[in-house]
Amino acid sequence: MTRERLHRALDRGFRQPLTMLVAPAGTGKTVLLADWAARSERPIRWISATGVPAALDELLLPADDSELVIIDDAHLLPAGALEQLSGLLAALLPGAASHLRLVIASRYDLPLPVVDLEVHGMASILRARDLLFRDAEAAALVRAHAAGASQAEVDLLQEKAAGWAAALVLGARAIGGSGDAQTPVLTERPVLDLLLGESFNMLDERTQDVLVCTFGEPDVTSRLATVLSGDKDAGALLADLAASGLLVTAYGEEPDTGTTYRYHPLLVELLRRLVAVGSDDAQRVLAAHRRAAVYFEHHGDANRALGHALAAAEPALIARTLLDHGPAILAAGDLDLVAAAFDALPDDYVDTYAHLLGVRGILRRLTGDLTGAVMDGSRASVLLSAAGSGPEESALEADVLLLRLWQSRFGWDDVDDAIEAAKGLLDRAWGQSDRRAIIGLERLAWLLVELAEAEMLANRVDDALSHLDDVLVTARMAHHSQLVAAGLADRAVLELTRGQAGSAARSAQSALDAAARHGLSDEYVVRAQLVLGLAAFNRLDLDEARHWHDATTAADASSTDILVAALRETLRTITVIEDGELDEARLQLASDPPNSGPMPSFLVRDLALLRLWVAVLVGDRAAVAAQIGVLETSGNAAEAALAKAVDSIGEGDVRSTLDAVDAALALPGVHPGLAASVKAFRTILLLRIEDDAAAERALADLLNDVAPQHLLHPLAMAGLEPRFMDLLQRHTGTPSAHPFASTALDKLSRYQAHRRARGGFVPVIPAADVAPAQPPRPLDAVVNGATIRFTAREAEVLDELALGSSYAEIAQSLFITENTVKTHLLSLYRKLGVDKRSAALRTARSIGLL
């Protein structure tokens, strides 16, 4: 095959005295030169070094001015011939005319004045890195020897050979002979010896030692090479190797760590084989791993420190690294590494070194072995009660508290006791000039995360937010992105539950961004995604909200996490509501999310408000009353008062409702989202009684409330009221319009169109003007001796039925779906003891309901 880029480089040989090819065996020097010479239109004379006599001068004399001489295998030239060649080249004067044109190929650098000639533009050199086959060239070479090779087979060979000509040819022949791309031919000992034996054995002992000590690292910096090998000149030795560009390749350089090097895959395999069979080499590697474990620990890379401790096969080193850094590694998500480290310890090691019980308990918790986690936590607590004080005991205490706080989520431990115990340890840690002296920054950050989550469930929201701020400071000091992300995800949840949807979305996105490079456990990823979905609904960005809903549906998060379960339920239900499936929404909200632990009052509140919203949409005032009761008994008195005030509109006295709403809004601690919804409702009432000036003031107050966090979903129902939209449009056109008014108008207009396309909802209050208070319609009756009670919505459906309306007409009139109409009809028939329309109307009239 022709390699045009290299042919062009060789063509320069006709314009300068010397061109050198310096590369190990098997890199394709001879084949390249032969192909180039065969295609050249100029005269070329080929000399094999094995046939060169002691006197070289006459052989190099050109037959004419245009002739070029190739010397192949020049490393085999006799010493006398090399001296003559060196003298001949050294005698060339810079700028002087010379007819000498030499192309010399050698396996290694020769004692020739190449550098001096390069400086004066009289020589050039191609090394192994230049001869490496690029992907397209490798594909052509492989298929030249194995015509039927697939792209996958070519890619596999190129991955193993990394552009080495002989390795590609051997691999291609193996494929051609066996038809199996997985053949291990390139890593078999005879082939490795053939490809690398000479190149590796020519290296001096120090260089070989550096390679043996460092080959296990994918990227070797100059500093790391020094640490692993113990040779202060390791970086310089690798730099010399990289100059040839075959065994070792140099990449970018950093001020702190020096140049980064990578080894040829086949060199790595050769060294792996060498270590496996050589006891001295194996001991050197183990010593290198011990040095590396200490190095990475001191430089804050706990994962690599434990990996090297594991490779060093020293139980004491593994145990110490696990105790000091196990939680940090687990928090980073590398459960397999910690599990492998425990597996590498002798069977009874943890019984002897019981301080590891806490770390193992955390590992078992994260891998789903809940029973094992609880047992380890219990054993660790017993040990801790009898232990003294010191760094190991402090680490164990932190691990025990991590497990206790986790167990308190499910009622397996007293949450208040666990919180106070954790705060006690933190008080001691805060008192230290260096917190790491007690438990280390990573452990401290994780303990703060668990404490904040326990405080959430114990309704200590302000304490939780304070501790989450401490998480972010501590985790950033530790440069632990996963713990930073966990703190941000939990803060996003709390901000959302406090009605700060915009802030919550920013925290959630920051959580995903913080862990983008290193990953984040599903538990926290899903929390962040749920917050982003709910925040999108608050902005009325429904497509984005559905995107996050779909993402969380596919995620694998623990079903026992009450925060995730409740937020999932909320996002799923809102999605169903927006699709107009109110019956499905009621079904989903029929019971609380499954969980074995206590539900915090803010989640009780949010689910109650969601159920109350659905009850309003379907006109079920009994369900509204039930959810008001839930709010009252769960400590959410302000929200209950607001719901009662809004529900009083059913009695028809608008002024009384307005007074009740104003009184409830004045209560402290009202949820911002509910307050915004009620203020929108209040604005509509003011418009209905034609108090336009008060309505305009109410609108301005409402926009002030919703603008900072873009809380638009609480206005969604108001957006279905023509008078409200007219007021908002008029306000937007005034010189003193609120800056957020145009955004609100645009979003609500789009939402209005969306709702019309899906059949609409029942208005916030009846579409007609509010009439003076009238006696309430009777909803109770006696049928066959039994007292029955209709919901307000069932009574409205009955009225429409009496007008002869079809299911579709009833749905359109009442702004509900046909499925919902059918559901109400079935309930009506059951209560009246009938099974068809005519019988229902006859019975309803007979008992005074029509």
HUMO-V435166 format. One record per pair of residues at least 24 apart in sequence whose C-alpha atoms are under 6 Angstrom apart, sorted by the first residue. I is the first residue (numbers start at 1). GAP is how many residues later the second one is. Records with the same first field share a line. If there is no record, write none. Layout:
I->GAP ; GAP
This chain:
16->106
17->83 ; 84 ; 85 ; 105
18->84 ; 85 ; 105
19->84 ; 104 ; 105 ; 106
20->83 ; 84 ; 85 ; 105
21->84 ; 104 ; 105 ; 106
22->84 ; 85 ; 86 ; 105
23->84 ; 104 ; 105
24->83
26->140
27->137 ; 138
28->137
43->24
44->24 ; 25
45->24
46->24
47->24
48->24
49->24 ; 25 ; 27 ; 28
54->26 ; 27
56->25
65->34
68->33
69->33
70->32 ; 33 ; 34
71->33
72->33
73->32 ; 33
74->31 ; 32
75->31
86->26
127->117
128->116 ; 117 ; 118
129->116 ; 117
132->31 ; 32
133->30
142->30
145->27
146->26 ; 30
153->28
160->105
213->72 ; 75
215->53
219->42 ; 43
220->40 ; 41
221->36 ; 37 ; 38 ; 39
222->36 ; 37
223->34
228->60 ; 63 ; 64
286->26
303->26
315->30
323->33
328->114
332->150
355->41
358->38 ; 41 ; 42
391->47
394->44 ; 45
395->44
402->45
409->188
410->186 ; 187
411->186
441->37
445->26 ; 29 ; 30
457->143
459->141
481->33 ; 34
482->33 ; 38
485->26 ; 29 ; 30
486->38
489->35 ; 39
499->173 ; 174
500->209
501->34 ; 208
502->207
505->27 ; 30
522->35
523->34
526->26
538->173 ; 174 ; 175
539->171 ; 172 ; 173
540->173
560->35
565->28
566->27
601->33
617->145
619->173 ; 174
620->171
638->29 ; 32
652->121
653->120
676->38
677->37 ; 38
707->33
719->29
720->32
760->55
761->54 ; 55
762->53
794->30
